[in-house]
Amino acid sequence: MSFYSVLAEYASVPLDEKFAAVTAEDVRRSLNKMTPTIEDFMNFMSPAAVPLLEEMAQKASRLTAQNFGRAIHLFTPLYLSNFCSNHCVYCGFNCKNDIPRDQLSLEQLDVEAKAIADTGLKHLLILTGEAPAKAGVDYLEDCMGVLRKHFPSVSIEVFAMDQDEYARLVAAGADGLTMFQETYNEELYATLHPKGPKKDYRYRLDAPERGCQAGMRVVTIGALLGLGDWHRDAFFTGMHAAYLMHKYPEVDISVSPPRMRPHAGEYQPASIADDRDLVQYMLALRLFLPRLGITVSTRESAEFREQILPLGVTKMSAGVTTAVGGHTQDHDQVGQFEIADTRSVEEMCEMLRRCGYQPIFKDWEPIELQAKASA
């Protein structure tokens, strides 16, 4: 079974009508449940829930503290390559965009890795464009050999792969996978990805599950809010997370709810999810899935990220650059998108402590490193 079959069950369901039919009493009933269902998640996402956001926030805050404490896991992305063969209309790395293209050598990667490790961070997310002929599995395996010297935990956000390719990277030291479906609207997906390997909707949709089957410890999914109807994409993201959590209880499943940001190119968001919308989405996720990880990136402003800390956040990025070699190289590079929160790792830690949270640099270590430490 694939999550695609779950989506197919909802193909003829008039979600807009169902959202509109929810009442405040329905939302309150859902709030009082110990184990919410998909119907309750729909209630939390409905317009009727908006006047009850404060009540939802209070329960979401309690659930987050109960399951995660007052701790925020910190990480930063490292861009290895911006070569891409896709025509994604909303992305700065679109192969049609006239931008400088670059890819880190292993020597350059080691310099970048050392600079990031010097900030204290122990969890890293590596990213590439989608150009397997140039930055494919072999290259990523070689990169893992460099990165494992500096970081106990490395996640990948790259092109969709077969299960055996994910298994190769797990064997090389990768322990996490981030894979954004972008939009769960299959017809819209086709127009947003007119050419390139990313055009295959079903292959990308099933990638997180292949990552679970290959042995990834953490899998993060999400939709890019602004490409389509944010209500629908948010709802199906939550369903996708619930599907993975139920089927792979040994894997830590997380959701990241990114919103469109300025980028190289002319595409503008088709719909706008404002701050209140994003808050409602996060609260609905936390109430529906109390043990779900929720990541809020530097796409969001410093002020907004600070305000939403109690509402379900478990992971944040810090000291971010979206350009290849951006942590150490001075030459001009075009990033994948513009970030909104430019604070350093030190500044993020200072903010978290001031707000009563503990910044977490390291919460996991491979068994072989534990064995070396105890030898």
N, C-alpha and C positions, 0 to 999 in steps of 0.2 A: 504493500500500500504506500502511496505517496500523498503528500499534502495536496497535490493537484486534484485528487479525487474528492477531498474535503471541499475545496473551492468549487468543484463542479456541482456539489449539492446546493450551493448558494447561488448558482448562476441565474436561476429564475426567481430568486427571492427578492421582492421589492424592499431593499434595505431602507431607502429613504422613507417609505411609508411606515415601516416598522419603527424607525427612530422617532418619527413624528407622533406615533400612537402611544409612546411611553408617557406615563403620568408621574407626577411628583410622588404619589403613593407607591408606584412601582419602584422608583429609585430608593425610597426609604425602606421598603421591604428587602430590597437587595442589600442595602447597607447593614441590615440586621442579620444577614446570613453568615454562618461560620465558613461555609464552603460555596462560594459563588459559582454559578454556571455561566455558559456562554450567553444565555439570555440576560443574566445579571450584568455581564460585561457590556452588552448592548444598552442596557438601561443606564449604566454609568457614562456611556458615550453619547447619550441622547441629549437633545436640547432641554428636556425636562430636568436634567441633572445640573444645569448651569446655576440656578438659584441655590443649589445645595452643595456647591463646591466647598464651602467652609466645613460642613459636616463631613464631607468626603475627605478633606485634607486632614482633619483631626484623626480619623481612623487610619488613613494612609500613613500618617506620621507614627502612630503607635505600632502599626504592623512593621514598618521599616526598622524602628528601634528594636522591636522584639526579635527580628530575624537577622539584622545586620549591625545592631549597635549604632554608635555615633562615630562611624569610621567611613572614610572615603578613600577608595583605591585610586591611586594616581598612575598614569602612564603617559607616554608621548608617542606620536607617530614618527616614523622615519621613512621618507620617500626614497626608494632605490632607483626608480626609473620613471620617466614620463612619456616614453614611447608607447604609442597605442595604435591599434588597428581598427578601433571602433569609431562610429559616427554618432555617439550619444550627443543629442542636441543641447543638453544642459550642462555639459562637462567641459572644463577648461583644457583637458587633455585630448579632446576630440581630435582625431587625426587630421581633420581639415583645418584646424586652427593653426595659424602661422605663428608658432611660438618656438623658442629655442628648445631643442630636445637634448636630454642628457641621461646618462646612466652611470651609477657609481661603480668604480673598480673595487676590488676587494681591499686594496690599500686605502682608498678613499673611505670606504665603508668602515674600516677599522678606526679611522680618525673620527668619523661621525659618532661611532659607537662609544668611543672613549669620552668624547665631549658630553654625551648624554649621560653616561654612567657617572661622570663627575658631579652631576647634579643630585645624585642619590637615587635616581629612579632605577628600579629593577625589573619593571615590566615594560615591554616595547611592542609596538604595532608596526610592522613593516608593510609598505604599500608599493604597488607598481601600477602603470597603465596596463592595458591588455594587449601585450605583444609577445606571445609565448616563443616566437622564433628568436626574439632578442633577449628577453628576460623571462625565460621559462623555468621549468622545474630544476634542471641542472644548475642554472645560475642561482636559484633560490637555495638549493642544497649547499652550494659553496658559501653563500651568504650566511646561512645558519652556522656553518663552521666557524665563521668569524664572530658572530653575535653571541654564541654560547659562551665565549670567553668572558663576556661582560654582563650578560643578563640571564637569570635563571628561568625567565618566562618570556617567550617571544610568540606573538600572534601574527597571523598573516591576513592581509586584505588585498587580494590579488584576483586574477581571473578564475572563473569556475573550473574545477578539475574533476577528473575521474577519481573514484575512491582509492585506487592503487597509487595515484599520484599524491593524494593527501596523505596516505600511509607512508610514502617515502619521506615526506616532510616531517611527519610525526617522528619517524625514526631518526631524522636529522636533528630533532630538538624542538620543532614547533609544537606548541601545546594549545593554541587558540586559533579560531577562525572567525573572521568577520565577513559576512556576505549580505549586502543590501539587495533586496529584490527591486528597489527603486519604486515600482508601482505594481500592485497586484491586479490592476486592470489589464488583461491580456491584449485587448485591442489597442489601448493607449500605448502599452509597452512597445508594440510593433512600430508605431509611428515615432516614438522617441529613440528607437534603436534601428534606424533604417538599414544599416550595413554593419558588418563585422560579426565576430563570433558571439558577442553578447546578445545578438538578435534572438537567440534561442531561448525563449521564455521558460519553457519547461526544464531545460537543462540547468538554468540558473536557479530556478525555484527549488530543485531537488539538491542543490549543492550543499546547503547546511546539513541535510540528512546524511549525505555521503561523508561529510566531515565527521559527524557523530559516529558513523559506522567505522571510520578509519582510525578512531581513537583520540580525537581532539578532546581536550579536557574542558575547554570553554568554547561555546559557539554563540556568536552575537548576530542578530538579524535586525532588519528595519526597512522602512520605506522612506524615501526622500519626500518630505511633505512639501507640496507645491507643484508636483508634477500632475496630479489628478485631484479628485475629491479627497481631501485629507481625512474626512470621517471614515470613508470606506477603506482607505489604505491603512489607517490606524486600527480599525476593527479587524481586518484580515491579518495584520501583523500580530495582534494579540492572540488570534486564533492559531496562527502558525507557531507562536511561542508555546502555547498550551499543548499543541500537538507534539512538539519536540520534547517538552518536559515530561509528558506522559509516556512517550515511547522510549526515551533515553534518560531515565532518571539518574544515571551515573554521570551525565554531562551537565555542567553549569550553563544554563541558557540565559542569555541576556538580550535586551532590546535597546537599540539606540534610536531616538526619534529626531533625526536631523531635519532642519528646515533649509530651503534653498538659500544660497548666499551668492553675492556677485562673483563672476568668474569671467575668464576669457571667452568671448562669444556673445551672441545676441539674444539667446533664449531668455525669456522672462517667465516667472512662475505663473502657472495657469490658475492657481487658486492660492489664497493666502491663509495660512494658519497663524493667527495672532497669538500673543502671549497667553491669553486666557484659554484659547484652544489647546495649546501645548500643555498647559497645566492640567486641564481636564483629561487629556490623553494619558499623562503620567499618573494621575490619581486613579484613573480607570484601570490601568495596567497593574498598579500596586494592589488595589482592592481585589482584582480578579486573580492575580498570581502573586501572593505575598512573598514568595521566595525567588522571584524573578530579579535578575540584575538589571539595573537601568543606568545607562551611560548618557551623560550630557556633555557634548563636546564644545570646543571653542568657537563653533558656529554661533553660539549664543553669547550675549554680552556678559561682561563681568558682573554687572549689577543684577541681571536676571539670574545668572547661575547662583549667585549668593542667596537670592530670595527664595529659590526653589529647593535649597538644600534639604529642608525637613520633609519634603513631599514624596520622597521615594528614591532619590538619587543614591547610587552605590559606587559609581565610578566616574571620574572626570579626567580629561586630558589637561596637560600643563606644559608650558614652554614649547608651544607648538609652532611649527612651520610646515607649509604644504608644498614647499619647493624641494627639488632634488638637491641634496647637499646643503640644505638651508641652515643646518645647525652650525656649520663651520666655514662654508664657502662664502666669500664676499661678493662674488659677481652676481649680476642681476639674473634672477630666474623667475619665471611665471609659475605661480602656485596653482594647484588644482582649483582652489577657490579662496576667497578672502576670509580670514578669520576675524572674529569680533572681540575675543578675549585674548589679549596679547601678553598676559602676565607670565612671568617666569615661574619656575618650579618653586623657588624660594617665596615669591609673592603669594602663590597659591597656598602654600603651607601656612604662611602667616595668616591669611584670611580664614582658613579652615579652623585653625586653633582659636582665633578670635571669636569665631562663631560656635565654639564648643565641640568641634569635631577633631578626630585624629586622622592626619594624613597617613595613609599606608603605602609604603614603598614596596614591600615584599610580603606576600601572604602564601607563597608556595615555593617549593624547591624540588627539582627532580631527584629521584631516589639515588642516582649515582653521585650527585653532589652531596647528599646527606651522608652517604657511605664514606666519601673522601674526608668530610669534616670530622667524622667520628673515628677515623683510622689513626 
